[in-house]
Amino acid sequence: MAHFSENWGFYTLLTQLPTFMKDTLKFELEKTGVMSALPYLVMAIVLQFAGHLADWLRSKGILTTTQVRKLFNCGAFISQTVFMLLAAFLLTPAGAVTCLTIAVGLGAFAWSGFSVNHLDIAPQHASVLMGLSNTVATLPGIISPVITGYIVQNKQASEWQIVFYIASAIYLVGAIIYGVFASGERQSWAKDKLQIVRTVKSEQCYSNSAVEVDAA
């Protein structure tokens, strides 16, 4: 759900931001491309910081893995909810671009949460889990443009506000679900069977040795 939520906002802006800027903010076509790329440039920069910060907090024992994942993911989603709502109300060029840039940029912290969570809970199955979650998370790239096209038929600011309301609601739902159910601990079903067998054999060998010593 976290991956789906992040990608909903990501794909919505990726596919619709140039149109929104042109129709609502009255940006000239040549400026639209540059301004549309700005949020993702900020995200790329913030991602480097967020990833290193998450690892540092874990390695220093300041926060547990679960706490880091929940803090980064839920914090980012809630912040994105706020800034998407602000963008819906501040329909001015400077205000909307600033809010949307911050919203997308903060998504970098979410990627430092849910996207590596597969390695935390099941390292040997991480590729399969990522494949499954990414499959579901690709659906917003298909659904979001269709819904946006259905809502925005007259190029009115009020129609774009609905688009941002939907994205904000999905971010908020993702934050709640991840905050309640997410874990950064290795799951019992993902433990290495070979390791379990070796542990059992080691315990058996220890028991046999103890019996031999007692017999002697």
MDAnalysis code that builds the backbone (N, CA, C; Angstrom):
import MDAnalysis as mda
import numpy as np

u = mda.Universe.empty(648, n_residues=216, atom_resindex=np.repeat(np.arange(216), 3), trajectory=True)
u.add_TopologyAttr("name", ["N", "CA", "C"] * 216)
u.add_TopologyAttr("resid", np.arange(1, 217))
u.add_TopologyAttr("resname", ["MET", "ALA", "HIS", "PHE", "SER", "GLU", "ASN", "TRP", "GLY", "PHE", "TYR", "THR", "LEU", "LEU", "THR", "GLN", "LEU", "PRO", "THR", "PHE", "MET", "LYS", "ASP", "THR", "LEU", "LYS", "PHE", "GLU", "LEU", "GLU", "LYS", "THR", "GLY", "VAL", "MET", "SER", "ALA", "LEU", "PRO", "TYR", "LEU", "VAL", "MET", "ALA", "ILE", "VAL", "LEU", "GLN", "PHE", "ALA", "GLY", "HIS", "LEU", "ALA", "ASP", "TRP", "LEU", "ARG", "SER", "LYS", "GLY", "ILE", "LEU", "THR", "THR", "THR", "GLN", "VAL", "ARG", "LYS", "LEU", "PHE", "ASN", "CYS", "GLY", "ALA", "PHE", "ILE", "SER", "GLN", "THR", "VAL", "PHE", "MET", "LEU", "LEU", "ALA", "ALA", "PHE", "LEU", "LEU", "THR", "PRO", "ALA", "GLY", "ALA", "VAL", "THR", "CYS", "LEU", "THR", "ILE", "ALA", "VAL", "GLY", "LEU", "GLY", "ALA", "PHE", "ALA", "TRP", "SER", "GLY", "PHE", "SER", "VAL", "ASN", "HIS", "LEU", "ASP", "ILE", "ALA", "PRO", "GLN", "HIS", "ALA", "SER", "VAL", "LEU", "MET", "GLY", "LEU", "SER", "ASN", "THR", "VAL", "ALA", "THR", "LEU", "PRO", "GLY", "ILE", "ILE", "SER", "PRO", "VAL", "ILE", "THR", "GLY", "TYR", "ILE", "VAL", "GLN", "ASN", "LYS", "GLN", "ALA", "SER", "GLU", "TRP", "GLN", "ILE", "VAL", "PHE", "TYR", "ILE", "ALA", "SER", "ALA", "ILE", "TYR", "LEU", "VAL", "GLY", "ALA", "ILE", "ILE", "TYR", "GLY", "VAL", "PHE", "ALA", "SER", "GLY", "GLU", "ARG", "GLN", "SER", "TRP", "ALA", "LYS", "ASP", "LYS", "LEU", "GLN", "ILE", "VAL", "ARG", "THR", "VAL", "LYS", "SER", "GLU", "GLN", "CYS", "TYR", "SER", "ASN", "SER", "ALA", "VAL", "GLU", "VAL", "ASP", "ALA", "ALA"])
u.atoms.positions = np.array([
    [0.826, -1.203, 0.000],
    [0.000, 0.000, 0.000],
    [0.864, 1.258, 0.000],
    [1.995, 1.215, 0.715],
    [2.884, 2.379, 0.763],
    [3.458, 2.677, -0.616],
    [3.878, 1.622, -1.298],
    [4.443, 1.780, -2.647],
    [3.374, 2.329, -3.594],
    [2.179, 1.814, -3.483],
    [1.057, 2.279, -4.306],
    [0.774, 3.759, -4.037],
    [0.740, 4.127, -2.757],
    [0.423, 5.507, -2.381],
    [1.457, 6.487, -2.911],
    [2.737, 6.146, -2.734],
    [3.794, 7.033, -3.217],
    [3.737, 7.187, -4.733],
    [3.509, 6.076, -5.414],
    [3.481, 6.134, -6.874],
    [2.247, 6.856, -7.416],
    [1.175, 6.880, -6.637],
    [-0.010, 7.612, -7.103],
    [0.326, 9.090, -7.265],
    [0.873, 9.676, -6.227],
    [1.260, 11.078, -6.327],
    [2.370, 11.296, -7.335],
    [3.313, 10.366, -7.364],
    [4.461, 10.473, -8.269],
    [4.008, 10.474, -9.724],
    [3.191, 9.502, -10.089],
    [2.739, 9.392, -11.480],
    [1.734, 10.485, -11.849],
    [0.921, 10.877, -10.881],
    [-0.039, 11.954, -11.158],
    [0.684, 13.223, -11.578],
    [1.703, 13.588, -10.821],
    [2.449, 14.800, -11.151],
    [3.350, 14.592, -12.361],
    [3.908, 13.401, -12.477],
    [4.801, 13.135, -13.607],
    [4.073, 13.285, -14.935],
    [2.837, 12.808, -14.982],
    [2.088, 12.827, -16.240],
    [1.236, 14.080, -16.428],
    [0.837, 14.719, -15.324],
    [-0.134, 15.813, -15.430],
    [0.405, 17.190, -15.065],
    [1.572, 17.248, -14.437],
    [2.079, 18.540, -13.982],
    [2.271, 19.554, -15.111],
    [2.838, 19.164, -16.262],
    [2.962, 20.153, -17.351],
    [1.611, 20.719, -17.793],
    [0.605, 19.846, -17.870],
    [-0.732, 20.299, -18.267],
    [-1.327, 21.230, -17.220],
    [-1.159, 20.864, -15.951],
    [-1.655, 21.705, -14.859],
    [-1.010, 23.088, -14.901],
    [0.289, 23.131, -15.113],
    [0.995, 24.416, -15.153],
    [0.549, 25.270, -16.332],
    [0.295, 24.626, -17.441],
    [-0.104, 25.361, -18.644],
    [-1.545, 25.856, -18.541],
    [-2.450, 24.980, -18.101],
    [-3.871, 25.323, -18.094],
    [-4.272, 26.220, -16.926],
    [-3.721, 25.932, -15.750],
    [-4.157, 26.641, -14.547],
    [-3.227, 27.781, -14.155],
    [-1.917, 27.520, -14.209],
    [-0.955, 28.539, -13.786],
    [-0.515, 29.439, -14.927],
    [-0.977, 29.100, -16.146],
    [-0.695, 29.914, -17.337],
    [0.802, 30.051, -17.634],
    [1.548, 28.956, -17.379],
    [2.961, 28.952, -17.737],
    [3.101, 28.847, -19.249],
    [4.112, 29.488, -19.782],
    [4.409, 29.338, -21.197],
    [4.973, 27.945, -21.437],
    [4.737, 27.428, -22.627],
    [5.079, 26.050, -22.938],
    [6.559, 25.753, -22.721],
    [7.443, 26.692, -23.109],
    [8.876, 26.435, -22.978],
    [9.329, 26.415, -21.521],
    [8.581, 27.092, -20.634],
    [8.931, 27.095, -19.220],
    [8.331, 25.906, -18.480],
    [7.281, 25.352, -19.037],
    [6.582, 24.253, -18.370],
    [7.487, 23.053, -18.157],
    [8.267, 22.702, -19.180],
    [9.142, 21.538, -19.075],
    [10.177, 21.693, -17.984],
    [10.777, 22.859, -17.892],
    [11.801, 23.116, -16.877],
    [11.195, 23.064, -15.478],
    [10.080, 23.719, -15.279],
    [9.449, 23.757, -13.965],
    [8.897, 22.394, -13.561],
    [8.451, 21.610, -14.535],
    [7.934, 20.274, -14.234],
    [9.041, 19.335, -13.789],
    [10.258, 19.580, -14.262],
    [11.390, 18.729, -13.891],
    [11.959, 19.086, -12.527],
    [11.700, 20.297, -12.057],
    [12.274, 20.773, -10.799],
    [11.956, 19.881, -9.599],
    [10.698, 19.454, -9.390],
    [10.411, 18.602, -8.228],
    [11.217, 17.311, -8.221],
    [11.441, 16.725, -9.377],
    [12.152, 15.448, -9.447],
    [13.656, 15.639, -9.297],
    [14.152, 16.803, -9.680],
    [15.554, 17.125, -9.427],
    [15.792, 17.266, -7.926],
    [14.869, 17.938, -7.255],
    [14.962, 18.082, -5.800],
    [14.883, 16.722, -5.127],
    [13.998, 15.872, -5.608],
    [13.851, 14.536, -5.033],
    [15.142, 13.733, -5.168],
    [15.798, 13.821, -6.310],
    [17.047, 13.091, -6.530],
    [18.128, 13.537, -5.553],
    [18.156, 14.825, -5.252],
    [19.150, 15.356, -4.312],
    [18.821, 14.938, -2.880],
    [17.563, 15.091, -2.490],
    [17.145, 14.753, -1.129],
    [17.302, 13.263, -0.858],
    [17.127, 12.445, -1.879],
    [17.227, 10.998, -1.720],
    [18.599, 10.582, -1.211],
    [19.647, 11.254, -1.666],
    [20.997, 10.930, -1.209],
    [21.128, 11.192, 0.293],
    [20.580, 12.292, 0.731],
    [20.631, 12.641, 2.154],
    [19.770, 11.696, 2.986],
    [18.555, 11.420, 2.515],
    [17.619, 10.586, 3.269],
    [18.159, 9.179, 3.474],
    [18.740, 8.604, 2.427],
    [19.278, 7.254, 2.534],
    [20.410, 7.161, 3.538],
    [21.335, 8.108, 3.481],
    [22.461, 8.107, 4.418],
    [21.992, 8.371, 5.849],
    [21.007, 9.249, 6.002],
    [20.486, 9.539, 7.337],
    [19.812, 8.314, 7.944],
    [19.048, 7.593, 7.143],
    [18.382, 6.381, 7.634],
    [19.405, 5.351, 8.097],
    [20.436, 5.136, 7.304],
    [21.479, 4.174, 7.674],
    [22.233, 4.620, 8.920],
    [22.484, 5.923, 9.034],
    [23.211, 6.440, 10.192],
    [22.407, 6.256, 11.478],
    [21.117, 6.539, 11.428],
    [20.261, 6.376, 12.602],
    [20.215, 4.928, 13.061],
    [20.224, 4.009, 12.110],
    [20.201, 2.580, 12.445],
    [21.543, 2.115, 12.976],
    [22.623, 2.500, 12.309],
    [23.957, 2.030, 12.693],
    [24.386, 2.557, 14.062],
    [23.933, 3.757, 14.416],
    [24.273, 4.343, 15.715],
    [23.338, 3.871, 16.826],
    [22.331, 3.109, 16.469],
    [21.394, 2.611, 17.464],
    [20.469, 3.673, 18.023],
    [20.367, 4.799, 17.332],
    [19.478, 5.873, 17.785],
    [18.019, 5.457, 17.633],
    [17.719, 4.795, 16.528],
    [16.383, 4.267, 16.274],
    [16.500, 2.841, 15.771],
    [15.480, 2.041, 16.029],
    [15.455, 0.692, 15.479],
    [15.101, 0.764, 13.998],
    [15.292, -0.333, 13.310],
    [14.957, -0.365, 11.889],
    [13.480, -0.060, 11.666],
    [12.628, -0.644, 12.497],
    [11.191, -0.394, 12.377],
    [10.867, 1.080, 12.591],
    [11.485, 1.681, 13.580],
    [11.240, 3.099, 13.862],
    [11.698, 3.996, 12.724],
    [12.851, 3.673, 12.152],
    [13.363, 4.464, 11.027],
    [12.423, 4.373, 9.839],
    [12.012, 3.152, 9.500],
    [11.136, 2.965, 8.342],
    [9.803, 3.701, 8.534],
    [9.220, 3.565, 9.714],
    [7.929, 4.211, 9.963],
    [8.065, 5.731, 10.010],
    [9.120, 6.220, 10.661],
    [9.319, 7.664, 10.761],
    [9.500, 8.296, 9.389],
    [10.363, 7.702, 8.578],
    [10.640, 8.266, 7.259],
    [9.433, 8.153, 6.340],
    [8.810, 6.980, 6.333],
    [7.701, 6.761, 5.410],
    [6.460, 7.559, 5.813],
    [6.046, 7.418, 7.053],
    [4.831, 8.107, 7.502],
    [5.037, 9.618, 7.560],
    [6.236, 10.032, 7.991],
    [6.530, 11.461, 8.017],
    [6.458, 12.076, 6.635],
    [7.009, 11.359, 5.653],
    [6.978, 11.852, 4.272],
    [5.552, 11.896, 3.737],
    [4.785, 10.834, 3.963],
    [3.416, 10.776, 3.449],
    [2.534, 11.870, 4.046],
    [2.651, 12.087, 5.353],
    [1.833, 13.120, 5.994],
    [2.229, 14.504, 5.484],
    [3.533, 14.724, 5.331],
    [4.003, 16.007, 4.795],
    [3.527, 16.205, 3.362],
    [3.565, 15.136, 2.574],
    [3.092, 15.227, 1.195],
    [1.593, 15.508, 1.145],
    [0.849, 14.929, 2.086],
    [-0.584, 15.210, 2.175],
    [-0.828, 16.704, 2.384],
    [-0.071, 17.283, 3.311],
    [-0.226, 18.704, 3.634],
    [0.120, 19.586, 2.442],
    [1.251, 19.307, 1.802],
    [1.700, 20.180, 0.716],
    [0.871, 20.004, -0.556],
    [0.321, 18.816, -0.757],
    [-0.582, 18.641, -1.892],
    [-1.876, 19.430, -1.676],
    [-2.356, 19.447, -0.433],
    [-3.549, 20.236, -0.119],
    [-3.268, 21.728, -0.268],
    [-2.088, 22.151, 0.178],
    [-1.718, 23.558, 0.029],
    [-1.646, 23.951, -1.442],
    [-1.095, 23.043, -2.253],
    [-1.010, 23.323, -3.690],
    [-2.394, 23.468, -4.307],
    [-3.358, 22.720, -3.761],
    [-4.724, 22.800, -4.280],
    [-5.370, 24.147, -3.968],
    [-4.967, 24.750, -2.853],
    [-5.546, 26.040, -2.466],
    [-4.736, 27.221, -2.987],
    [-3.409, 27.078, -2.995],
    [-2.551, 28.174, -3.455],
    [-2.343, 28.066, -4.957],
    [-3.348, 28.389, -5.685],
    [-3.273, 28.247, -7.142],
    [-2.609, 29.469, -7.775],
    [-1.437, 29.779, -7.249],
    [-0.590, 30.818, -7.833],
    [0.675, 30.136, -8.332],
    [1.331, 30.652, -9.339],
    [2.536, 29.998, -9.874],
    [3.588, 29.703, -8.810],
    [3.952, 30.708, -8.033],
    [4.999, 30.523, -7.023],
    [4.560, 29.554, -5.929],
    [3.333, 29.727, -5.427],
    [2.843, 28.885, -4.347],
    [2.679, 27.435, -4.751],
    [2.055, 27.198, -5.893],
    [1.809, 25.827, -6.345],
    [3.110, 25.101, -6.660],
    [4.011, 25.762, -7.371],
    [5.287, 25.127, -7.733],
    [6.102, 24.814, -6.487],
    [6.120, 25.734, -5.536],
    [6.863, 25.507, -4.291],
    [6.301, 24.323, -3.523],
    [4.987, 24.280, -3.357],
    [4.352, 23.194, -2.606],
    [4.547, 21.842, -3.287],
    [4.388, 21.804, -4.592],
    [4.538, 20.544, -5.318],
    [5.991, 20.087, -5.329],
    [6.918, 21.024, -5.399],
    [8.339, 20.671, -5.357],
    [8.702, 20.077, -4.000],
    [8.205, 20.682, -2.934],
    [8.464, 20.156, -1.593],
    [7.810, 18.790, -1.421],
    [6.581, 18.645, -1.910],
    [5.864, 17.373, -1.781],
    [6.619, 16.239, -2.463],
    [7.055, 16.466, -3.684],
    [7.792, 15.430, -4.414],
    [9.159, 15.200, -3.781],
    [9.817, 16.274, -3.376],
    [11.134, 16.140, -2.758],
    [11.103, 15.320, -1.489],
    [10.076, 15.520, -0.666],
    [9.956, 14.759, 0.576],
    [9.661, 13.287, 0.326],
    [9.206, 12.978, -0.880],
    [8.997, 11.575, -1.226],
    [10.269, 10.760, -1.132],
    [11.420, 11.424, -1.175],
    [12.699, 10.728, -1.042],
    [12.805, 10.019, 0.302],
    [12.235, 10.627, 1.345],
    [12.267, 9.990, 2.659],
    [11.394, 8.736, 2.673],
    [10.280, 8.779, 1.949],
    [9.420, 7.597, 1.863],
    [10.143, 6.451, 1.164],
    [10.907, 6.777, 0.120],
    [11.658, 5.739, -0.585],
    [12.715, 5.114, 0.313],
    [13.194, 5.862, 1.303],
    [14.144, 5.306, 2.271],
    [13.431, 4.471, 3.326],
    [12.116, 4.412, 3.226],
    [11.323, 3.607, 4.143],
    [10.824, 2.337, 3.493],
    [9.779, 2.471, 2.675],
    [9.126, 1.267, 2.145],
    [9.946, 0.529, 1.099],
    [10.746, 1.245, 0.307],
    [11.404, 0.598, -0.833],
    [12.497, -0.377, -0.418],
    [13.077, -0.173, 0.768],
    [14.115, -1.095, 1.249],
    [13.587, -2.004, 2.353],
    [12.313, -1.854, 2.676],
    [11.711, -2.641, 3.745],
    [11.686, -4.132, 3.431],
    [11.672, -4.454, 2.136],
    [11.693, -5.868, 1.736],
    [12.961, -6.554, 2.239],
    [14.079, -5.841, 2.200],
    [15.349, -6.398, 2.669],
    [15.342, -6.602, 4.178],
    [14.564, -5.806, 4.884],
    [14.489, -5.939, 6.338],
    [13.707, -7.179, 6.739],
    [12.555, -7.372, 6.123],
    [11.648, -8.424, 6.586],
    [11.947, -9.790, 5.980],
    [12.531, -9.821, 4.785],
    [12.815, -11.101, 4.123],
    [13.919, -10.909, 3.086],
    [15.168, -10.823, 3.516],
    [16.258, -10.515, 2.581],
    [16.388, -11.490, 1.421],
    [16.156, -12.786, 1.684],
    [16.314, -13.760, 0.609],
    [15.150, -13.754, -0.377],
    [14.045, -13.116, 0.003],
    [12.878, -13.022, -0.876],
    [12.628, -11.587, -1.336],
    [13.581, -10.706, -1.104],
    [13.378, -9.279, -1.373],
    [13.059, -8.997, -2.834],
    [13.716, -9.716, -3.739],
    [13.484, -9.468, -5.168],
    [12.057, -9.825, -5.565],
    [11.553, -10.926, -5.017],
    [10.180, -11.343, -5.323],
    [9.180, -10.357, -4.727],
    [9.415, -9.971, -3.483],
    [8.514, -9.022, -2.823],
    [8.500, -7.677, -3.536],
    [9.681, -7.227, -3.961],
    [9.750, -5.953, -4.679],
    [9.025, -6.054, -6.014],
    [9.158, -7.203, -6.668],
    [8.455, -7.402, -7.930],
    [6.948, -7.343, -7.759],
    [6.460, -7.962, -6.685],
    [5.019, -7.959, -6.420],
    [4.518, -6.555, -6.074],
    [5.232, -5.883, -5.167],
    [4.787, -4.543, -4.758],
    [4.906, -3.549, -5.904],
    [5.942, -3.704, -6.715],
    [6.118, -2.777, -7.833],
    [5.062, -2.998, -8.912],
    [4.597, -4.238, -9.035],
    [3.515, -4.522, -9.983],
    [2.247, -3.780, -9.574],
    [1.907, -3.881, -8.291],
    [0.727, -3.171, -7.780],
    [0.940, -1.663, -7.863],
    [2.174, -1.219, -7.568],
    [2.475, 0.213, -7.554],
    [2.534, 0.818, -8.949],
    [2.551, -0.020, -9.970],
    [2.531, 0.487, -11.341],
    [1.114, 0.872, -11.771],
    [0.127, 0.319, -11.097],
    [-1.267, 0.597, -11.450],
    [-1.615, 2.086, -11.423],
    [-1.096, 2.867, -10.457],
    [-1.398, 4.309, -10.497],
    [-0.979, 4.988, -11.794],
    [0.086, 4.479, -12.411],
    [0.512, 5.055, -13.680],
    [-0.505, 4.851, -14.787],
    [-1.368, 3.858, -14.605],
    [-2.426, 3.582, -15.581],
    [-3.732, 4.258, -15.173],
    [-4.058, 4.136, -13.879],
    [-5.352, 4.612, -13.393],
    [-5.395, 6.129, -13.231],
    [-4.335, 6.688, -12.654],
    [-4.332, 8.119, -12.337],
    [-4.565, 9.025, -13.547],
    [-3.867, 8.824, -14.675],
    [-4.129, 9.692, -15.832],
    [-5.561, 9.590, -16.350],
    [-6.127, 8.382, -16.259],
    [-7.511, 8.195, -16.717],
    [-8.476, 8.973, -15.827],
    [-8.291, 8.843, -14.508],
    [-9.161, 9.556, -13.569],
    [-8.992, 11.065, -13.710],
    [-7.739, 11.500, -13.860],
    [-7.483, 12.936, -14.024],
    [-8.151, 13.464, -15.289],
    [-8.047, 12.701, -16.373],
    [-8.689, 13.109, -17.619],
    [-10.194, 13.178, -17.503],
    [-10.760, 12.270, -16.708],
    [-12.212, 12.271, -16.500],
    [-12.648, 13.479, -15.677],
    [-11.830, 13.840, -14.668],
    [-12.181, 14.962, -13.786],
    [-11.936, 16.308, -14.461],
    [-10.758, 16.441, -15.071],
    [-10.372, 17.729, -15.671],
    [-10.826, 17.763, -17.126],
    [-12.031, 18.197, -17.339],
    [-12.576, 18.277, -18.694],
    [-12.697, 19.713, -19.192],
    [-12.770, 20.651, -18.251],
    [-12.946, 22.055, -18.636],
    [-11.751, 22.931, -18.268],
    [-10.674, 22.268, -17.793],
    [-9.436, 22.972, -17.435],
    [-9.653, 24.013, -16.346],
    [-10.578, 23.713, -15.434],
    [-10.881, 24.627, -14.344],
    [-10.004, 24.326, -13.129],
    [-9.681, 25.360, -12.362],
    [-8.864, 25.180, -11.162],
    [-9.554, 24.263, -10.158],
    [-10.869, 24.363, -10.065],
    [-11.627, 23.525, -9.135],
    [-11.510, 22.047, -9.487],
    [-11.369, 21.747, -10.756],
    [-11.206, 20.357, -11.181],
    [-9.836, 19.826, -10.766],
    [-8.807, 20.644, -10.920],
    [-7.466, 20.237, -10.497],
    [-7.387, 20.086, -8.984],
    [-8.177, 20.857, -8.264],
    [-8.203, 20.712, -6.811],
    [-8.669, 19.320, -6.411],
    [-9.636, 18.793, -7.122],
    [-10.123, 17.439, -6.840],
    [-9.016, 16.417, -7.069],
    [-8.232, 16.603, -8.119],
    [-7.111, 15.701, -8.412],
    [-6.127, 15.694, -7.251],
    [-5.820, 16.872, -6.719],
    [-4.891, 16.973, -5.596],
    [-5.507, 16.423, -4.312],
    [-6.814, 16.587, -4.137],
    [-7.489, 16.024, -2.965],
    [-7.367, 14.495, -2.963],
    [-7.551, 13.900, -4.115],
    [-7.460, 12.438, -4.224],
    [-6.053, 11.968, -3.879],
    [-5.044, 12.643, -4.429],
    [-3.654, 12.271, -4.145],
    [-3.344, 12.424, -2.659],
    [-3.838, 13.492, -2.053],
    [-3.612, 13.726, -0.623],
    [-4.254, 12.635, 0.219],
    [-5.468, 12.248, -0.138],
    [-6.178, 11.206, 0.606],
    [-5.442, 9.874, 0.521],
    [-4.912, 9.556, -0.648],
    [-4.189, 8.293, -0.823],
    [-2.885, 8.311, -0.036],
    [-2.206, 9.440, -0.014],
    [-1.007, 9.569, 0.824],
    [-1.350, 9.324, 2.293],
    [-2.437, 9.913, 2.755],
    [-2.825, 9.792, 4.159],
    [-3.183, 8.356, 4.516],
    [-3.923, 7.690, 3.650],
    [-4.275, 6.283, 3.883],
    [-3.011, 5.426, 3.923],
    [-2.087, 5.693, 3.012],
    [-0.827, 4.955, 2.998],
    [-0.046, 5.143, 4.279],
    [-0.040, 6.365, 4.817],
    [0.672, 6.646, 6.066],
    [0.060, 5.878, 7.231],
    [-1.261, 5.847, 7.292],
    [-1.944, 5.160, 8.389],
    [-1.679, 3.658, 8.337],
    [-1.845, 3.067, 7.170],
    [-1.655, 1.620, 7.037],
    [-0.213, 1.230, 7.325],
    [0.737, 1.994, 6.786],
    [2.144, 1.671, 7.025],
    [2.500, 1.864, 8.498],
    [1.978, 2.920, 9.105],
    [2.272, 3.179, 10.506],
    [1.758, 2.087, 11.425],
    [0.656, 1.466, 11.067],
    [0.048, 0.428, 11.904],
    [0.682, -0.940, 11.665],
    [0.925, -1.289, 10.410],
    [1.289, -2.665, 10.087],
    [2.758, -2.892, 9.725],
    [3.503, -1.867, 9.423],
    [4.873, -2.069, 8.939],
    [5.796, -2.580, 10.042],
    [6.831, -3.290, 9.627],
    [7.847, -3.797, 10.546],
    [9.201, -3.786, 9.859],
    [10.237, -3.587, 10.649],
    [11.585, -3.626, 10.102],
    [12.346, -4.853, 10.550],
    [11.634, -5.776, 11.204],
    [12.266, -6.988, 11.711],
    [12.075, -8.148, 10.743],
    [13.062, -9.031, 10.727],
    [12.968, -10.205, 9.862],
    [11.810, -11.081, 10.317],
    [10.970, -11.464, 9.373],
    [9.776, -12.230, 9.695],
    [10.084, -13.711, 9.883],
    [9.263, -14.373, 10.698],
    [9.503, -15.782, 11.013],
    [9.441, -16.667, 9.778],
    [8.566, -16.322, 8.829],
    [8.424, -17.128, 7.619],
    [9.587, -16.941, 6.654],
    [10.428, -15.948, 6.946],
    [11.535, -15.642, 6.037],
    [12.883, -16.085, 6.582],
    [12.878, -16.814, 7.697],
    [14.148, -17.260, 8.253],
    [14.752, -18.350, 7.385],
    [16.055, -18.343, 7.328],
    [16.786, -19.287, 6.489],
    [16.639, -20.693, 7.053],
    [16.059, -21.612, 6.266],
    [15.857, -22.983, 6.731],
    [17.180, -23.682, 7.008],
    [18.190, -23.404, 6.190],
    [19.494, -24.022, 6.378],
    [20.080, -23.613, 7.721],
    [19.875, -22.354, 8.086],
    [20.372, -21.863, 9.360],
    [19.664, -22.561, 10.510],
    [18.356, -22.797, 10.357],
    [17.592, -23.491, 11.392],
    [18.084, -24.920, 11.551],
    [18.350, -25.609, 10.430],
    [18.842, -26.987, 10.470],
    [20.186, -27.046, 11.172],
    [21.072, -26.120, 10.834],
    [22.391, -26.084, 11.456],
    [22.288, -25.845, 12.954],
    [21.361, -24.991, 13.352],
    [21.173, -24.707, 14.773],
    [20.697, -25.944, 15.507],
    [19.742, -26.665, 14.903],
    [19.225, -27.890, 15.509],
    [20.321, -28.936, 15.626],
    [21.121, -29.093, 14.552],
    [22.203, -30.071, 14.575],
    [23.246, -29.715, 15.629],
    [23.531, -28.434, 15.758],
    [24.508, -27.994, 16.756],
    [24.014, -28.310, 18.156],
    [22.710, -28.095, 18.383],
    [22.138, -28.396, 19.688],
    [22.170, -29.895, 19.961],
    [21.927, -30.705, 18.921],
    [21.973, -32.154, 19.086],
    [23.380, -32.625, 19.409],
    [24.363, -32.066, 18.715],
    [25.761, -32.429, 18.965],
    [26.172, -32.053, 20.380],
    [25.715, -30.893, 20.834],
    [26.035, -30.436, 22.186],
    [25.413, -31.373, 23.217],
    [24.164, -31.797, 22.946],
    [23.477, -32.700, 23.867],
    [24.181, -34.047, 23.929],
    [24.605, -34.575, 22.765],
    [25.304, -35.851, 22.723],
    [26.627, -35.783, 23.471],
    [27.326, -34.661, 23.308],
    [28.608, -34.491, 23.991],
    [28.407, -34.452, 25.494],
    [27.335, -33.806, 25.928],
    [27.049, -33.710, 27.355],
    [26.737, -35.082, 27.933],
    [26.005, -35.914, 27.166],
    [25.669, -37.261, 27.615],
    [26.927, -38.100, 27.751],
    [27.840, -38.002, 26.780],
    [29.084, -38.762, 26.816],
    [29.939, -38.369, 28.010],
    [29.971, -37.090, 28.327],
    [30.755, -36.617, 29.467],
    [30.174, -37.160, 30.766],
    [28.831, -37.141, 30.871],
    [28.182, -37.655, 32.074],
    [28.433, -39.148, 32.232],
    [28.415, -39.870, 31.100],
    [28.630, -41.315, 31.144],
    [30.054, -41.640, 31.581],
    [30.996, -40.815, 31.144],
    [32.394, -41.041, 31.516],
    [32.578, -40.780, 33.010],
])
